[in-house]
Amino acid sequence: MTKDGNPPTGDRRVRRTQAALQRALIQLVQEQDLSQISVADVVERAEVGRSTFYDHYRDVHELAEAACTAMIDDLIESLPDLSADSADPTHGPDPTGSLRTFFANLAEHAGLYHSLLGPQGSARVIDHVRRRITTAVHAAACRCATGDSPPGHTTSSIDIPHDVPAAFVAGALIGVAADWLHRGCPRTPAEVATLTWPLLGSLYQLEAGTPPCRQESRPGS
């Protein structure tokens, strides 16, 4: 960081270039399958040189992983708190709203997500999504139980206590999303959200009475 608190010019330039490449890929995936997209296609759409591409990514697949994880991170931040009260419309906004947004974004970029979350997808992306959702659900559980986020709030599931329901919810949500994408999104995002929400809420309630943020990690856990 510079003295005025802003990132160095070089860092901003890197982020702008990476963002341009990711936008270009996302646009191209709307037009053709990811496996058919070349580096030449991406740099032409992004209007950068081929050498610039290789300054940031090894290949199109690595670029796709970066674009997918960046979008997923933004989506996960908006997932609903899985509290008992949130399932009751009388206690506030419909909690399925953020799930609808989650599935709507998956549908909008179905080609990219299906390529990376499907049977021949990226283990790196799937693991990233699983860890991020696990951490988000754990943090939501702590807020519901104590009103605060976990101590030392992080974005890594490795740094939180072993939270079985949170991990279960993460795996379930990834499974629903991957199956829905694989089948060509046969239900609308609203329908999938409505069907998914009560299942996730039920899974979360498995841990009611024992706030996960107060659980102690055990050796070997």
Secondary structure, DSSP 8 states (H G I E B T S, - for coil): --TTS---HHHHHHHHHHHHHHHHHHHHHTTS-GGG--HHHHHHHHT--HHHHHHH-SSHHHHHHHHHHHHHHHHHTT-----TGGGSGGGSS-THHHHHHHHHHHHHTHHHHHHHHSTTS-HHHHHHHHHHHHHHHHHHHHHHHHSS--TT--S-GGGS---HHHHHHHHHHHHHHHHHHHTT--S-HHHHHHHHHHHHHHHHGGGTTS-GGG----TT-
